[in-house]
Amino acid sequence: MDTTATPQNTEKHQFIPTLAHYEVLASLPITLQTSKELFDYQIEKLKSKGLAGYDIADPFRNRLPEKGMFFLLIPPPPKVLKLDELMALVELDGKTGVNYLDPVHITDLVEIPMTASVLLNVEDGRGRLNIKPMVSREEIKKEKRHPYTTWRGIIHVILFPRVLNHHNMDLVGSEYNGVNVPDLCSFGGKPTLHNGWEGSANPRWGAPSAESVLVP
């Protein structure tokens, strides 16, 4: 499988990872060929982690996008994010995730559905590398896209942890202590949730977002 093809749209902020990219990043024992198979993988993974039942998938099965559009199934968010427990569900190269944030200091800056949802046409942050999180937040808003909150980011790396081998994620839909941004990275090989200053840019950090959100 050739995963080196250059995306047709070369504008930096518009690169959308295709299904082929995630076949590699996920290192799955099967080759995902269809949107249905990608969807089934996600619901099975979430169920195995105790984050969802099969029932959350039912409203979306007949509304999946065409092959090639990357999407993410998001379970209903809990009332309280138990970050230590959630990050322990992230496994990357034999290492489990760790958390360095106090959920008391996390504030979501956007409303997210309290039901299950599907993020469509996900851009996983590689299109916004080396951009200050505060700038990415404004750009995502202007583009009428949906930023990742802490919850969305954690679900992404539970499902596809190997994205952190490529780059780290600024979760600009949330803030930490008012001036920082929660972020996900590989630190010492471990998937890690911590925070960074929203005014700092780094070539290995980018803010993921989705074009639209499906709800039941």
Phi and psi in degrees as a GROMACS rama.xvg file:
@    title "Ramachandran Plot"
@    xaxis  label "Phi"
@    yaxis  label "Psi"
@TYPE xy
-93.6011  113.531  ASP-2
-110.022  17.1259  THR-3
-101.628  1.1915  THR-4
-62.8779  141.325  ALA-5
-78.5974  132.284  THR-6
-57.6797  146.246  PRO-7
-61.106  -40.0228  GLN-8
-89.5079  111.906  ASN-9
-93.6381  -0.83048  THR-10
-63.9918  131.178  GLU-11
-54.05  -45.0637  LYS-12
-81.101  -2.75654  HIS-13
-110.814  7.00449  GLN-14
-68.703  118.756  PHE-15
-108.16  115.595  ILE-16
-58.7047  136.63  PRO-17
-89.8546  171.997  THR-18
-57.641  -33.692  LEU-19
-62.5397  -38.5504  ALA-20
-60.1858  -40.9982  HIS-21
-79.8738  -19.9563  TYR-22
-60.5152  -38.0947  GLU-23
-76.2042  -48.2848  VAL-24
-63.9666  -34.1148  LEU-25
-80.6262  -21.5788  ALA-26
48.9275  51.1903  SER-27
-78.6246  153.865  LEU-28
-73.4033  -9.09717  PRO-29
-122.53  161.917  ILE-30
-98.602  119.519  THR-31
-78.1947  119.959  LEU-32
-106.264  -25.5682  GLN-33
-131.757  163.966  THR-34
-60.368  -36.8291  SER-35
-61.4708  -42.8722  LYS-36
-67.4056  -37.8637  GLU-37
-63.4547  -42.9928  LEU-38
-63.6138  -46.2151  PHE-39
-62.6127  -40.2832  ASP-40
-57.7366  -45.257  TYR-41
-65.932  -44.6634  GLN-42
-67.1628  -37.2665  ILE-43
-65.2585  -41.2986  GLU-44
-64.5994  -45.5682  LYS-45
-63.6418  -39.6841  LEU-46
-65.3604  -40.916  LYS-47
-65.1726  -24.4412  SER-48
-91.9556  0.0695475  LYS-49
76.0496  21.9372  GLY-50
-101.593  -10.9761  LEU-51
-163.427  158.693  ALA-52
-109.583  171.039  GLY-53
-62.1848  -24.7066  TYR-54
-62.9368  -27.4768  ASP-55
-70.1128  -18.7032  ILE-56
-81.7306  -25.133  ALA-57
-55.0978  -43.4215  ASP-58
-67.7504  -11.0402  PRO-59
-110.942  -11.6405  PHE-60
-60.119  -33.7944  ARG-61
-95.681  12.6908  ASN-62
-126.341  18.9415  ARG-63
-72.0638  147.569  LEU-64
-73.0067  171.458  PRO-65
-64.756  158.35  GLU-66
-55.073  136.735  LYS-67
105.345  -21.4741  GLY-68
-88.8274  123.407  MET-69
-81.9938  134.243  PHE-70
-136.962  164.924  PHE-71
-136.472  126.815  LEU-72
-86.328  121.048  LEU-73
-110.21  120.933  ILE-74
-69.0937  164.888  PRO-75
-57.8593  133.04  PRO-76
-71.3278  144.12  PRO-77
-72.7715  159.921  PRO-78
-65.2789  -34.9449  LYS-79
-127.119  128.311  VAL-80
-79.6077  111.132  LEU-81
-88.2873  83.8542  LYS-82
-63.4775  -38.489  LEU-83
-60.3956  -44.8358  ASP-84
-68.1031  -41  GLU-85
-65.5589  -44.5071  LEU-86
-68.7446  -25.5246  MET-87
-67.4727  -15.6078  ALA-88
-83.2241  -10.9136  LEU-89
-87.2975  126.383  VAL-90
-125.795  125.253  GLU-91
-134.576  115.459  LEU-92
51.5261  42.8892  ASP-93
83.4645  1.29785  GLY-94
-114.43  139.15  LYS-95
-92.946  156.818  THR-96
-74.6034  158.331  GLY-97
-130.453  156.52  VAL-98
-124.525  137.832  ASN-99
-122.827  15.893  TYR-100
-110.937  149.445  LEU-101
-98.2331  117.71  ASP-102
-58.9796  -20.6035  PRO-103
-59.8199  -29.6296  VAL-104
-96.219  5.24649  HIS-105
-94.9705  130.692  ILE-106
-126.669  126.892  THR-107
-79.711  134.172  ASP-108
-95.2147  -7.69586  LEU-109
-130.423  153.026  VAL-110
-80.0308  137.317  GLU-111
-122.975  152.33  ILE-112
-60.3465  142.979  PRO-113
-87.3656  -3.66074  MET-114
-97.5599  178.888  THR-115
-64.2421  155.119  ALA-116
-151.918  166.404  SER-117
-126.209  122.388  VAL-118
-84.5974  125.364  LEU-119
-104.251  147.771  LEU-120
51.7235  56.8833  ASN-121
-71.5395  132.732  VAL-122
-109.721  117.934  GLU-123
-84.2534  9.06243  ASP-124
110.734  -18.0202  GLY-125
-68.632  -19.7398  ARG-126
-79.2041  -5.71116  GLY-127
-127.361  28.0374  ARG-128
-63.5951  146.154  LEU-129
64.4044  31.883  ASN-130
-121.022  135.65  ILE-131
-57.0512  135.5  LYS-132
-54.0468  -38.1949  PRO-133
-64.9941  -31.8221  MET-134
-75.5833  -43.948  VAL-135
-58.2993  -40.3017  SER-136
-58.2519  -45.4802  ARG-137
-69.5104  -38.5555  GLU-138
-64.5671  -43.9537  GLU-139
-60.7503  -40.8066  ILE-140
-63.8486  -44.5081  LYS-141
-63.5998  -34.3503  LYS-142
-79.91  -1.01196  GLU-143
59.149  34.2435  LYS-144
-96.5697  175.045  ARG-145
-113.868  115.604  HIS-146
-73.9104  160.316  PRO-147
-78.2334  130.403  TYR-148
-88.5466  178.116  THR-149
-59.1918  -43.7479  THR-150
-61.4959  -47.8689  TRP-151
-61.6161  -41.2678  ARG-152
-64.0938  -42.8756  GLY-153
-63.4025  -42.5818  ILE-154
-61.004  -41.0369  ILE-155
-57.2358  -48.0485  HIS-156
-79.1175  -18.314  VAL-157
-66.9292  -43.389  ILE-158
-77.7624  -40.2495  LEU-159
-135.094  69.2443  PHE-160
-65.0988  -25.3  PRO-161
-70.774  -7.83684  ARG-162
-57.7702  -30.5195  VAL-163
-71.6962  -14.773  LEU-164
-75.3437  -17.9938  ASN-165
-96.7102  -46.8028  HIS-166
-160.239  169.089  HIS-167
-103.149  159.844  ASN-168
-115.482  126.019  MET-169
-90.5266  121.236  ASP-170
-94.844  76.9726  LEU-171
-76.8076  -5.15833  VAL-172
-76.7048  -6.28564  GLY-173
-126.791  163.801  SER-174
-134.488  160.356  GLU-175
-127.544  121.934  TYR-176
57.8177  24.4545  ASN-177
83.6153  -25.3223  GLY-178
-126.961  -9.6495  VAL-179
-111.047  168.886  ASN-180
-121.51  130.531  VAL-181
-61.1907  143.694  PRO-182
-144.841  157.69  ASP-183
-117.88  133.104  LEU-184
-151.204  172.636  CYS-185
-102.676  111.87  SER-186
-117.988  114.705  PHE-187
62.5438  27.7668  GLY-188
84.421  -6.16208  GLY-189
-99.5362  135.822  LYS-190
-61.5453  128.238  PRO-191
-134.19  134.532  THR-192
-106.941  115.39  LEU-193
-143.77  -153.382  HIS-194
-142.654  158.371  ASN-195
-142.849  163.281  GLY-196
-67.0435  133.527  TRP-197
-70.4838  -10.1361  GLU-198
-100.062  11.6459  GLY-199
-111.23  130.127  SER-200
-104.69  147.344  ALA-201
-147.473  137.465  ASN-202
-65.2097  -13.3425  PRO-203
-101.705  6.06629  ARG-204
-120.466  138.695  TRP-205
-152.393  158.134  GLY-206
-101.455  116.218  ALA-207
-76.7646  159.092  PRO-208
-160.319  169.957  SER-209
-128.278  151.739  ALA-210
-71.9998  -39.4181  GLU-211
-155.13  170.214  SER-212
-130.089  124.128  VAL-213
-89.4373  136.123  LEU-214
-124.668  160.797  VAL-215
